[in-house]
Amino acid sequence: MQVRELCAAGAGGAAATAVDVGTLVLLVEHGTPVALAAFCAAACGAVVCFTLNKYIAFRDRAPVSFEQLGRFGIVAVATALLMALAMEVFAVKLRVPYLVAKVICSAIVFIAWTYPAQRRLVFARSSS
């Protein structure tokens, strides 16, 4: 695990989360239905996450491919499912306040799944 890469990927995830939450609030406050706003916000966050991770965290200079985008999508969906499960445990079962639970769960899921999956599956360096 490379510390620079890990920190850059974490910062990219934080930036993506800020875009996601900011977009969600902006859209909802301007009358967009919540489900549509959440979808659009998540899509904006995913674009930021992919871009920052590709070019900054993992320094991947290869052209973007449909295969890479597909792998990123799979990692993103798995991340969302793991976050939902972790939030159920921390916020609901353990009754941790949901914003505190979000921070704890985000850190756990990032270290245990998101960073390793992006490094190995989405932005893997070729051995050539």
N, CA, C and O atoms as CSV, one atom per row, in Angstrom:
chain,resi,resn,atom,element,x,y,z
A,1,MET,N,N,0.859,-1.176,0.000
A,1,MET,CA,C,0.000,0.000,0.000
A,1,MET,C,C,0.901,1.235,0.000
A,1,MET,O,O,1.774,1.371,0.857
A,2,GLN,N,N,0.692,2.111,-0.942
A,2,GLN,CA,C,1.466,3.339,-1.035
A,2,GLN,C,C,0.738,4.453,-0.299
A,2,GLN,O,O,-0.437,4.715,-0.556
A,3,VAL,N,N,1.446,5.109,0.620
A,3,VAL,CA,C,0.821,6.134,1.455
A,3,VAL,C,C,0.333,7.311,0.609
A,3,VAL,O,O,-0.779,7.792,0.826
A,4,ARG,N,N,1.135,7.787,-0.351
A,4,ARG,CA,C,0.722,8.906,-1.200
A,4,ARG,C,C,-0.549,8.569,-1.946
A,4,ARG,O,O,-1.485,9.366,-2.001
A,5,GLU,N,N,-0.571,7.386,-2.514
A,5,GLU,CA,C,-1.719,6.929,-3.290
A,5,GLU,C,C,-2.960,6.794,-2.406
A,5,GLU,O,O,-4.054,7.205,-2.793
A,6,LEU,N,N,-2.782,6.220,-1.227
A,6,LEU,CA,C,-3.884,6.052,-0.284
A,6,LEU,C,C,-4.454,7.404,0.137
A,6,LEU,O,O,-5.670,7.592,0.147
A,7,CYS,N,N,-3.581,8.337,0.483
A,7,CYS,CA,C,-4.033,9.676,0.897
A,7,CYS,C,C,-4.716,10.416,-0.258
A,7,CYS,O,O,-5.740,11.071,-0.061
A,8,ALA,N,N,-4.152,10.308,-1.450
A,8,ALA,CA,C,-4.758,10.977,-2.608
A,8,ALA,C,C,-6.122,10.373,-2.931
A,8,ALA,O,O,-7.060,11.099,-3.262
A,9,ALA,N,N,-6.236,9.060,-2.836
A,9,ALA,CA,C,-7.527,8.409,-3.089
A,9,ALA,C,C,-8.543,8.808,-2.015
A,9,ALA,O,O,-9.719,9.016,-2.313
A,10,GLY,N,N,-8.088,8.911,-0.781
A,10,GLY,CA,C,-8.976,9.367,0.295
A,10,GLY,C,C,-9.442,10.791,0.072
A,10,GLY,O,O,-10.612,11.108,0.285
A,11,ALA,N,N,-8.528,11.651,-0.357
A,11,ALA,CA,C,-8.894,13.043,-0.648
A,11,ALA,C,C,-9.860,13.104,-1.830
A,11,ALA,O,O,-10.795,13.905,-1.830
A,12,GLY,N,N,-9.633,12.256,-2.839
A,12,GLY,CA,C,-10.550,12.199,-3.974
A,12,GLY,C,C,-11.935,11.761,-3.543
A,12,GLY,O,O,-12.939,12.300,-4.009
A,13,GLY,N,N,-11.988,10.780,-2.648
A,13,GLY,CA,C,-13.275,10.324,-2.121
A,13,GLY,C,C,-13.976,11.407,-1.320
A,13,GLY,O,O,-15.195,11.562,-1.401
A,14,ALA,N,N,-13.196,12.159,-0.541
A,14,ALA,CA,C,-13.776,13.260,0.237
A,14,ALA,C,C,-14.318,14.348,-0.692
A,14,ALA,O,O,-15.398,14.889,-0.456
A,15,ALA,N,N,-13.573,14.662,-1.737
A,15,ALA,CA,C,-14.036,15.666,-2.701
A,15,ALA,C,C,-15.308,15.189,-3.403
A,15,ALA,O,O,-16.248,15.960,-3.598
A,16,ALA,N,N,-15.323,13.919,-3.774
A,16,ALA,CA,C,-16.513,13.359,-4.431
A,16,ALA,C,C,-17.716,13.398,-3.501
A,16,ALA,O,O,-18.828,13.691,-3.939
A,17,THR,N,N,-17.507,13.108,-2.236
A,17,THR,CA,C,-18.594,13.155,-1.257
A,17,THR,C,C,-19.106,14.584,-1.096
A,17,THR,O,O,-20.312,14.807,-0.993
A,18,ALA,N,N,-18.194,15.542,-1.076
A,18,ALA,CA,C,-18.605,16.944,-0.965
A,18,ALA,C,C,-19.454,17.358,-2.172
A,18,ALA,O,O,-20.460,18.051,-2.022
A,19,VAL,N,N,-19.042,16.931,-3.361
A,19,VAL,CA,C,-19.824,17.240,-4.573
A,19,VAL,C,C,-21.183,16.548,-4.510
A,19,VAL,O,O,-22.205,17.152,-4.836
A,20,ASP,N,N,-21.196,15.291,-4.093
A,20,ASP,CA,C,-22.434,14.519,-3.968
A,20,ASP,C,C,-23.404,15.223,-3.017
A,20,ASP,O,O,-24.546,15.498,-3.386
A,21,VAL,N,N,-22.960,15.511,-1.812
A,21,VAL,CA,C,-23.835,16.125,-0.805
A,21,VAL,C,C,-24.247,17.535,-1.232
A,21,VAL,O,O,-25.410,17.912,-1.093
A,22,GLY,N,N,-23.299,18.308,-1.748
A,22,GLY,CA,C,-23.617,19.666,-2.195
A,22,GLY,C,C,-24.635,19.686,-3.318
A,22,GLY,O,O,-25.555,20.503,-3.319
A,23,THR,N,N,-24.467,18.784,-4.271
A,23,THR,CA,C,-25.410,18.687,-5.388
A,23,THR,C,C,-26.790,18.254,-4.900
A,23,THR,O,O,-27.808,18.785,-5.342
A,24,LEU,N,N,-26.815,17.295,-3.993
A,24,LEU,CA,C,-28.083,16.826,-3.424
A,24,LEU,C,C,-28.833,17.980,-2.761
A,24,LEU,O,O,-30.016,18.194,-3.029
A,25,VAL,N,N,-28.147,18.716,-1.902
A,25,VAL,CA,C,-28.789,19.834,-1.197
A,25,VAL,C,C,-29.265,20.894,-2.194
A,25,VAL,O,O,-30.395,21.375,-2.102
A,26,LEU,N,N,-28.411,21.251,-3.135
A,26,LEU,CA,C,-28.765,22.273,-4.131
A,26,LEU,C,C,-30.011,21.874,-4.924
A,26,LEU,O,O,-30.934,22.673,-5.086
A,27,LEU,N,N,-30.031,20.640,-5.413
A,27,LEU,CA,C,-31.169,20.185,-6.218
A,27,LEU,C,C,-32.455,20.109,-5.398
A,27,LEU,O,O,-33.508,20.562,-5.845
A,28,VAL,N,N,-32.368,19.539,-4.207
A,28,VAL,CA,C,-33.568,19.396,-3.367
A,28,VAL,C,C,-34.101,20.777,-2.980
A,28,VAL,O,O,-35.309,21.009,-3.007
A,29,GLU,N,N,-33.202,21.687,-2.621
A,29,GLU,CA,C,-33.624,23.038,-2.225
A,29,GLU,C,C,-34.242,23.813,-3.386
A,29,GLU,O,O,-34.970,24.782,-3.172
A,30,HIS,N,N,-33.954,23.388,-4.608
A,30,HIS,CA,C,-34.546,24.049,-5.777
A,30,HIS,C,C,-35.709,23.248,-6.361
A,30,HIS,O,O,-36.095,23.464,-7.509
A,31,GLY,N,N,-36.267,22.329,-5.578
A,31,GLY,CA,C,-37.501,21.664,-5.949
A,31,GLY,C,C,-37.382,20.347,-6.710
A,31,GLY,O,O,-38.399,19.790,-7.123
A,32,THR,N,N,-36.186,19.844,-6.903
A,32,THR,CA,C,-36.033,18.558,-7.584
A,32,THR,C,C,-36.494,17.446,-6.642
A,32,THR,O,O,-36.131,17.458,-5.466
A,33,PRO,N,N,-37.283,16.488,-7.127
A,33,PRO,CA,C,-37.684,15.368,-6.275
A,33,PRO,C,C,-36.445,14.664,-5.700
A,33,PRO,O,O,-35.425,14.531,-6.377
A,34,VAL,N,N,-36.550,14.218,-4.445
A,34,VAL,CA,C,-35.414,13.668,-3.714
A,34,VAL,C,C,-34.756,12.499,-4.449
A,34,VAL,O,O,-33.531,12.453,-4.555
A,35,ALA,N,N,-35.542,11.568,-4.951
A,35,ALA,CA,C,-34.947,10.401,-5.622
A,35,ALA,C,C,-34.132,10.820,-6.844
A,35,ALA,O,O,-33.024,10.326,-7.052
A,36,LEU,N,N,-34.676,11.725,-7.645
A,36,LEU,CA,C,-33.955,12.209,-8.816
A,36,LEU,C,C,-32.719,12.998,-8.398
A,36,LEU,O,O,-31.654,12.858,-9.000
A,37,ALA,N,N,-32.862,13.820,-7.373
A,37,ALA,CA,C,-31.728,14.596,-6.870
A,37,ALA,C,C,-30.627,13.679,-6.355
A,37,ALA,O,O,-29.448,13.922,-6.612
A,38,ALA,N,N,-31.001,12.633,-5.635
A,38,ALA,CA,C,-30.008,11.690,-5.105
A,38,ALA,C,C,-29.272,10.977,-6.234
A,38,ALA,O,O,-28.059,10.779,-6.162
A,39,PHE,N,N,-30.005,10.591,-7.273
A,39,PHE,CA,C,-29.383,9.923,-8.421
A,39,PHE,C,C,-28.394,10.862,-9.116
A,39,PHE,O,O,-27.256,10.481,-9.389
A,40,CYS,N,N,-28.830,12.075,-9.396
A,40,CYS,CA,C,-27.963,13.051,-10.070
A,40,CYS,C,C,-26.747,13.385,-9.214
A,40,CYS,O,O,-25.631,13.485,-9.724
A,41,ALA,N,N,-26.962,13.556,-7.922
A,41,ALA,CA,C,-25.861,13.879,-7.012
A,41,ALA,C,C,-24.847,12.747,-6.957
A,41,ALA,O,O,-23.641,12.990,-6.991
A,42,ALA,N,N,-25.326,11.513,-6.871
A,42,ALA,CA,C,-24.417,10.358,-6.846
A,42,ALA,C,C,-23.621,10.264,-8.142
A,42,ALA,O,O,-22.431,9.949,-8.123
A,43,ALA,N,N,-24.272,10.536,-9.260
A,43,ALA,CA,C,-23.582,10.504,-10.552
A,43,ALA,C,C,-22.495,11.576,-10.607
A,43,ALA,O,O,-21.394,11.313,-11.093
A,44,CYS,N,N,-22.789,12.769,-10.119
A,44,CYS,CA,C,-21.783,13.841,-10.098
A,44,CYS,C,C,-20.613,13.460,-9.198
A,44,CYS,O,O,-19.455,13.670,-9.557
A,45,GLY,N,N,-20.911,12.906,-8.043
A,45,GLY,CA,C,-19.851,12.459,-7.136
A,45,GLY,C,C,-19.002,11.367,-7.756
A,45,GLY,O,O,-17.783,11.359,-7.585
A,46,ALA,N,N,-19.625,10.449,-8.470
A,46,ALA,CA,C,-18.879,9.353,-9.110
A,46,ALA,C,C,-17.941,9.879,-10.185
A,46,ALA,O,O,-16.820,9.389,-10.324
A,47,VAL,N,N,-18.387,10.869,-10.944
A,47,VAL,CA,C,-17.526,11.467,-11.984
A,47,VAL,C,C,-16.295,12.105,-11.340
A,47,VAL,O,O,-15.175,11.932,-11.822
A,48,VAL,N,N,-16.508,12.839,-10.257
A,48,VAL,CA,C,-15.393,13.474,-9.551
A,48,VAL,C,C,-14.449,12.411,-8.998
A,48,VAL,O,O,-13.232,12.519,-9.148
A,49,CYS,N,N,-15.003,11.392,-8.366
A,49,CYS,CA,C,-14.198,10.321,-7.786
A,49,CYS,C,C,-13.354,9.622,-8.847
A,49,CYS,O,O,-12.148,9.446,-8.673
A,50,PHE,N,N,-13.988,9.226,-9.940
A,50,PHE,CA,C,-13.267,8.534,-11.006
A,50,PHE,C,C,-12.148,9.412,-11.551
A,50,PHE,O,O,-11.015,8.955,-11.704
A,51,THR,N,N,-12.460,10.670,-11.844
A,51,THR,CA,C,-11.485,11.575,-12.455
A,51,THR,C,C,-10.292,11.821,-11.538
A,51,THR,O,O,-9.143,11.703,-11.964
A,52,LEU,N,N,-10.562,12.162,-10.276
A,52,LEU,CA,C,-9.464,12.429,-9.343
A,52,LEU,C,C,-8.627,11.180,-9.088
A,52,LEU,O,O,-7.401,11.254,-9.007
A,53,ASN,N,N,-9.290,10.038,-8.963
A,53,ASN,CA,C,-8.530,8.811,-8.725
A,53,ASN,C,C,-7.716,8.407,-9.950
A,53,ASN,O,O,-6.561,8.000,-9.821
A,54,LYS,N,N,-8.303,8.514,-11.123
A,54,LYS,CA,C,-7.590,8.111,-12.335
A,54,LYS,C,C,-6.327,8.944,-12.543
A,54,LYS,O,O,-5.240,8.401,-12.740
A,55,TYR,N,N,-6.480,10.244,-12.499
A,55,TYR,CA,C,-5.379,11.114,-12.893
A,55,TYR,C,C,-4.472,11.562,-11.750
A,55,TYR,O,O,-3.302,11.866,-11.981
A,56,ILE,N,N,-4.982,11.607,-10.534
A,56,ILE,CA,C,-4.166,12.103,-9.419
A,56,ILE,C,C,-3.728,10.963,-8.496
A,56,ILE,O,O,-2.531,10.745,-8.309
A,57,ALA,N,N,-4.688,10.237,-7.917
A,57,ALA,CA,C,-4.328,9.214,-6.939
A,57,ALA,C,C,-3.524,8.079,-7.561
A,57,ALA,O,O,-2.466,7.706,-7.053
A,58,PHE,N,N,-4.031,7.532,-8.661
A,58,PHE,CA,C,-3.399,6.357,-9.263
A,58,PHE,C,C,-2.530,6.687,-10.475
A,58,PHE,O,O,-1.893,5.805,-11.051
A,59,ARG,N,N,-2.510,7.963,-10.856
A,59,ARG,CA,C,-1.670,8.450,-11.969
A,59,ARG,C,C,-1.783,7.566,-13.217
A,59,ARG,O,O,-0.788,7.211,-13.850
A,60,ASP,N,N,-3.024,7.230,-13.538
A,60,ASP,CA,C,-3.332,6.384,-14.696
A,60,ASP,C,C,-3.463,7.272,-15.925
A,60,ASP,O,O,-4.389,8.079,-16.014
A,61,ARG,N,N,-2.546,7.129,-16.866
A,61,ARG,CA,C,-2.549,7.971,-18.064
A,61,ARG,C,C,-3.106,7.250,-19.293
A,61,ARG,O,O,-3.149,7.831,-20.378
A,62,ALA,N,N,-3.525,6.021,-19.142
A,62,ALA,CA,C,-4.119,5.278,-20.256
A,62,ALA,C,C,-5.471,5.893,-20.608
A,62,ALA,O,O,-6.139,6.455,-19.741
A,63,PRO,N,N,-5.880,5.791,-21.875
A,63,PRO,CA,C,-7.207,6.308,-22.242
A,63,PRO,C,C,-8.314,5.594,-21.443
A,63,PRO,O,O,-8.197,4.414,-21.116
A,64,VAL,N,N,-9.371,6.327,-21.145
A,64,VAL,CA,C,-10.518,5.733,-20.449
A,64,VAL,C,C,-11.169,4.721,-21.384
A,64,VAL,O,O,-11.370,4.992,-22.568
A,65,SER,N,N,-11.495,3.556,-20.839
A,65,SER,CA,C,-12.155,2.526,-21.642
A,65,SER,C,C,-13.494,2.171,-21.003
A,65,SER,O,O,-13.729,2.430,-19.823
A,66,PHE,N,N,-14.363,1.572,-21.811
A,66,PHE,CA,C,-15.644,1.110,-21.276
A,66,PHE,C,C,-15.428,0.037,-20.210
A,66,PHE,O,O,-16.186,-0.042,-19.243
A,67,GLU,N,N,-14.398,-0.784,-20.385
A,67,GLU,CA,C,-14.100,-1.824,-19.405
A,67,GLU,C,C,-13.730,-1.204,-18.060
A,67,GLU,O,O,-14.195,-1.654,-17.013
A,68,GLN,N,N,-12.889,-0.164,-18.097
A,68,GLN,CA,C,-12.486,0.497,-16.862
A,68,GLN,C,C,-13.687,1.168,-16.192
A,68,GLN,O,O,-13.844,1.092,-14.973
A,69,LEU,N,N,-14.524,1.817,-16.980
A,69,LEU,CA,C,-15.729,2.435,-16.418
A,69,LEU,C,C,-16.659,1.386,-15.823
A,69,LEU,O,O,-17.282,1.621,-14.788
A,70,GLY,N,N,-16.753,0.233,-16.470
A,70,GLY,CA,C,-17.571,-0.855,-15.944
A,70,GLY,C,C,-17.044,-1.365,-14.615
A,70,GLY,O,O,-17.813,-1.594,-13.681
A,71,ARG,N,N,-15.730,-1.544,-14.530
A,71,ARG,CA,C,-15.123,-1.996,-13.269
A,71,ARG,C,C,-15.342,-0.958,-12.171
A,71,ARG,O,O,-15.624,-1.304,-11.024
A,72,PHE,N,N,-15.209,0.315,-12.535
A,72,PHE,CA,C,-15.453,1.381,-11.559
A,72,PHE,C,C,-16.906,1.320,-11.076
A,72,PHE,O,O,-17.173,1.461,-9.883
A,73,GLY,N,N,-17.828,1.112,-11.994
A,73,GLY,CA,C,-19.244,1.018,-11.625
A,73,GLY,C,C,-19.509,-0.124,-10.659
A,73,GLY,O,O,-20.270,0.031,-9.704
A,74,ILE,N,N,-18.886,-1.266,-10.902
A,74,ILE,CA,C,-19.052,-2.423,-10.007
A,74,ILE,C,C,-18.502,-2.106,-8.620
A,74,ILE,O,O,-19.142,-2.405,-7.613
A,75,VAL,N,N,-17.323,-1.502,-8.569
A,75,VAL,CA,C,-16.732,-1.124,-7.280
A,75,VAL,C,C,-17.631,-0.110,-6.568
A,75,VAL,O,O,-17.832,-0.204,-5.357
A,76,ALA,N,N,-18.170,0.853,-7.308
A,76,ALA,CA,C,-19.030,1.876,-6.714
A,76,ALA,C,C,-20.319,1.274,-6.144
A,76,ALA,O,O,-20.751,1.655,-5.056
A,77,VAL,N,N,-20.925,0.347,-6.866
A,77,VAL,CA,C,-22.150,-0.301,-6.370
A,77,VAL,C,C,-21.846,-1.145,-5.133
A,77,VAL,O,O,-22.595,-1.115,-4.156
A,78,ALA,N,N,-20.752,-1.894,-5.179
A,78,ALA,CA,C,-20.370,-2.697,-4.011
A,78,ALA,C,C,-20.079,-1.800,-2.810
A,78,ALA,O,O,-20.432,-2.133,-1.679
A,79,THR,N,N,-19.440,-0.674,-3.058
A,79,THR,CA,C,-19.168,0.286,-1.987
A,79,THR,C,C,-20.476,0.783,-1.376
A,79,THR,O,O,-20.601,0.859,-0.154
A,80,ALA,N,N,-21.439,1.119,-2.212
A,80,ALA,CA,C,-22.734,1.604,-1.721
A,80,ALA,C,C,-23.433,0.540,-0.875
A,80,ALA,O,O,-24.022,0.855,0.160
A,81,LEU,N,N,-23.370,-0.703,-1.308
A,81,LEU,CA,C,-23.986,-1.795,-0.536
A,81,LEU,C,C,-23.283,-1.999,0.808
A,81,LEU,O,O,-23.935,-2.191,1.834
A,82,LEU,N,N,-21.955,-1.957,0.792
A,82,LEU,CA,C,-21.207,-2.094,2.043
A,82,LEU,C,C,-21.492,-0.927,2.993
A,82,LEU,O,O,-21.599,-1.117,4.205
A,83,MET,N,N,-21.614,0.280,2.431
A,83,MET,CA,C,-21.943,1.451,3.253
A,83,MET,C,C,-23.324,1.301,3.868
A,83,MET,O,O,-23.522,1.622,5.040
A,84,ALA,N,N,-24.274,0.818,3.092
A,84,ALA,CA,C,-25.628,0.631,3.618
A,84,ALA,C,C,-25.619,-0.374,4.770
A,84,ALA,O,O,-26.261,-0.154,5.797
A,85,LEU,N,N,-24.900,-1.461,4.596
A,85,LEU,CA,C,-24.807,-2.479,5.648
A,85,LEU,C,C,-24.116,-1.915,6.883
A,85,LEU,O,O,-24.594,-2.098,8.002
A,86,ALA,N,N,-22.998,-1.234,6.682
A,86,ALA,CA,C,-22.261,-0.672,7.812
A,86,ALA,C,C,-23.097,0.378,8.545
A,86,ALA,O,O,-23.085,0.431,9.775
A,87,MET,N,N,-23.815,1.206,7.804
A,87,MET,CA,C,-24.665,2.215,8.429
A,87,MET,C,C,-25.805,1.569,9.215
A,87,MET,O,O,-26.193,2.066,10.272
A,88,GLU,N,N,-26.332,0.481,8.705
A,88,GLU,CA,C,-27.369,-0.250,9.445
A,88,GLU,C,C,-26.825,-0.703,10.798
A,88,GLU,O,O,-27.494,-0.577,11.824
A,89,VAL,N,N,-25.611,-1.227,10.785
A,89,VAL,CA,C,-25.001,-1.710,12.030
A,89,VAL,C,C,-24.714,-0.535,12.972
A,89,VAL,O,O,-25.146,-0.550,14.125
A,90,PHE,N,N,-23.996,0.470,12.497
A,90,PHE,CA,C,-23.565,1.547,13.384
A,90,PHE,C,C,-24.691,2.494,13.775
A,90,PHE,O,O,-24.888,2.767,14.959
A,91,ALA,N,N,-25.428,2.993,12.796
A,91,ALA,CA,C,-26.447,4.007,13.086
A,91,ALA,C,C,-27.718,3.417,13.680
A,91,ALA,O,O,-28.325,4.008,14.572
A,92,VAL,N,N,-28.122,2.239,13.178
A,92,VAL,CA,C,-29.402,1.675,13.628
A,92,VAL,C,C,-29.202,0.737,14.819
A,92,VAL,O,O,-29.791,0.936,15.882
A,93,LYS,N,N,-28.384,-0.264,14.637
A,93,LYS,CA,C,-28.219,-1.269,15.703
A,93,LYS,C,C,-27.452,-0.711,16.907
A,93,LYS,O,O,-27.849,-0.926,18.052
A,94,LEU,N,N,-26.351,0.008,16.643
A,94,LEU,CA,C,-25.529,0.532,17.740
A,94,LEU,C,C,-25.937,1.944,18.170
A,94,LEU,O,O,-25.423,2.475,19.154
A,95,ARG,N,N,-26.866,2.543,17.420
A,95,ARG,CA,C,-27.419,3.868,17.733
A,95,ARG,C,C,-26.372,4.986,17.789
A,95,ARG,O,O,-26.477,5.910,18.596
A,96,VAL,N,N,-25.375,4.886,16.928
A,96,VAL,CA,C,-24.400,5.964,16.775
A,96,VAL,C,C,-25.086,7.047,15.943
A,96,VAL,O,O,-25.746,6.724,14.955
A,97,PRO,N,N,-24.950,8.327,16.317
A,97,PRO,CA,C,-25.562,9.387,15.504
A,97,PRO,C,C,-25.149,9.232,14.029
A,97,PRO,O,O,-23.992,8.941,13.725
A,98,TYR,N,N,-26.115,9.430,13.123
A,98,TYR,CA,C,-25.878,9.046,11.731
A,98,TYR,C,C,-24.718,9.760,11.058
A,98,TYR,O,O,-24.048,9.153,10.223
A,99,LEU,N,N,-24.451,11.013,11.380
A,99,LEU,CA,C,-23.301,11.690,10.757
A,99,LEU,C,C,-21.981,11.130,11.281
A,99,LEU,O,O,-21.022,10.990,10.523
A,100,VAL,N,N,-21.929,10.816,12.554
A,100,VAL,CA,C,-20.736,10.175,13.127
A,100,VAL,C,C,-20.575,8.785,12.519
A,100,VAL,O,O,-19.472,8.384,12.150
A,101,ALA,N,N,-21.685,8.054,12.418
A,101,ALA,CA,C,-21.650,6.719,11.807
A,101,ALA,C,C,-21.170,6.802,10.365
A,101,ALA,O,O,-20.410,5.942,9.919
A,102,LYS,N,N,-21.603,7.824,9.628
A,102,LYS,CA,C,-21.185,8.003,8.234
A,102,LYS,C,C,-19.667,8.136,8.137
A,102,LYS,O,O,-19.041,7.524,7.271
A,103,VAL,N,N,-19.082,8.929,9.016
A,103,VAL,CA,C,-17.626,9.115,9.010
A,103,VAL,C,C,-16.915,7.803,9.337
A,103,VAL,O,O,-15.966,7.423,8.651
A,104,ILE,N,N,-17.366,7.118,10.374
A,104,ILE,CA,C,-16.749,5.844,10.774
A,104,ILE,C,C,-16.878,4.815,9.659
A,104,ILE,O,O,-15.898,4.175,9.279
A,105,CYS,N,N,-18.081,4.660,9.143
A,105,CYS,CA,C,-18.335,3.660,8.097
A,105,CYS,C,C,-17.570,3.981,6.821
A,105,CYS,O,O,-17.042,3.080,6.169
A,106,SER,N,N,-17.508,5.247,6.466
A,106,SER,CA,C,-16.768,5.644,5.262
A,106,SER,C,C,-15.303,5.264,5.382
A,106,SER,O,O,-14.712,4.748,4.434
A,107,ALA,N,N,-14.721,5.515,6.533
A,107,ALA,CA,C,-13.305,5.175,6.740
A,107,ALA,C,C,-13.088,3.667,6.666
A,107,ALA,O,O,-12.149,3.203,6.019
A,108,ILE,N,N,-13.948,2.908,7.324
A,108,ILE,CA,C,-13.807,1.445,7.327
A,108,ILE,C,C,-13.965,0.874,5.918
A,108,ILE,O,O,-13.145,0.068,5.478
A,109,VAL,N,N,-15.005,1.286,5.221
A,109,VAL,CA,C,-15.259,0.757,3.875
A,109,VAL,C,C,-14.151,1.185,2.910
A,109,VAL,O,O,-13.742,0.403,2.051
A,110,PHE,N,N,-13.664,2.421,3.047
A,110,PHE,CA,C,-12.590,2.898,2.178
A,110,PHE,C,C,-11.326,2.052,2.348
A,110,PHE,O,O,-10.745,1.593,1.365
A,111,ILE,N,N,-10.907,1.850,3.590
A,111,ILE,CA,C,-9.675,1.093,3.857
A,111,ILE,C,C,-9.839,-0.386,3.496
A,111,ILE,O,O,-8.940,-0.984,2.906
A,112,ALA,N,N,-10.978,-0.971,3.847
A,112,ALA,CA,C,-11.170,-2.410,3.655
A,112,ALA,C,C,-11.549,-2.798,2.232
A,112,ALA,O,O,-11.216,-3.896,1.785
A,113,TRP,N,N,-12.243,-1.910,1.510
A,113,TRP,CA,C,-12.755,-2.311,0.198
A,113,TRP,C,C,-12.424,-1.326,-0.931
A,113,TRP,O,O,-11.772,-1.694,-1.908
A,114,THR,N,N,-12.871,-0.087,-0.793
A,114,THR,CA,C,-12.835,0.835,-1.922
A,114,THR,C,C,-11.422,1.067,-2.457
A,114,THR,O,O,-11.176,0.915,-3.653
A,115,TYR,N,N,-10.494,1.434,-1.570
A,115,TYR,CA,C,-9.129,1.687,-2.029
A,115,TYR,C,C,-8.497,0.437,-2.642
A,115,TYR,O,O,-7.980,0.510,-3.757
A,116,PRO,N,N,-8.520,-0.717,-1.948
A,116,PRO,CA,C,-7.906,-1.902,-2.572
A,116,PRO,C,C,-8.571,-2.298,-3.890
A,116,PRO,O,O,-7.886,-2.712,-4.826
A,117,ALA,N,N,-9.895,-2.176,-3.975
A,117,ALA,CA,C,-10.599,-2.565,-5.206
A,117,ALA,C,C,-10.266,-1.614,-6.348
A,117,ALA,O,O,-10.066,-2.051,-7.481
A,118,GLN,N,N,-10.208,-0.332,-6.062
A,118,GLN,CA,C,-9.854,0.601,-7.126
A,118,GLN,C,C,-8.411,0.382,-7.571
A,118,GLN,O,O,-8.109,0.438,-8.763
A,119,ARG,N,N,-7.539,0.138,-6.629
A,119,ARG,CA,C,-6.127,-0.053,-6.959
A,119,ARG,C,C,-5.916,-1.319,-7.787
A,119,ARG,O,O,-5.130,-1.317,-8.734
A,120,ARG,N,N,-6.607,-2.386,-7.437
A,120,ARG,CA,C,-6.385,-3.676,-8.098
A,120,ARG,C,C,-7.271,-3.911,-9.317
A,120,ARG,O,O,-6.852,-4.566,-10.271
A,121,LEU,N,N,-8.493,-3.382,-9.292
A,121,LEU,CA,C,-9.450,-3.679,-10.356
A,121,LEU,C,C,-9.651,-2.549,-11.358
A,121,LEU,O,O,-9.761,-2.790,-12.561
A,122,VAL,N,N,-9.699,-1.323,-10.863
A,122,VAL,CA,C,-10.048,-0.212,-11.746
A,122,VAL,C,C,-8.805,0.468,-12.312
A,122,VAL,O,O,-8.750,0.770,-13.504
A,123,PHE,N,N,-7.818,0.708,-11.469
A,123,PHE,CA,C,-6.647,1.465,-11.885
A,123,PHE,C,C,-5.373,0.621,-11.776
A,123,PHE,O,O,-4.304,1.151,-11.472
A,124,ALA,N,N,-5.479,-0.663,-12.018
A,124,ALA,CA,C,-4.312,-1.554,-11.929
A,124,ALA,C,C,-3.289,-1.170,-12.988
A,124,ALA,O,O,-3.626,-0.881,-14.137
A,125,ARG,N,N,-2.066,-1.176,-12.576
A,125,ARG,CA,C,-0.972,-0.885,-13.517
A,125,ARG,C,C,-0.647,-2.139,-14.291
A,125,ARG,O,O,-0.580,-3.234,-13.731
A,126,SER,N,N,-0.446,-1.970,-15.584
A,126,SER,CA,C,-0.072,-3.136,-16.392
A,126,SER,C,C,1.369,-3.512,-16.066
A,126,SER,O,O,2.177,-2.661,-15.692
A,127,SER,N,N,1.676,-4.783,-16.211
A,127,SER,CA,C,3.012,-5.262,-15.866
A,127,SER,C,C,4.010,-5.072,-17.005
A,127,SER,O,O,5.165,-5.481,-16.894
A,128,SER,N,N,3.568,-4.451,-18.100
A,128,SER,CA,C,4.494,-4.247,-19.213
A,128,SER,C,C,5.304,-2.997,-19.063
A,128,SER,O,O,6.129,-2.690,-19.924
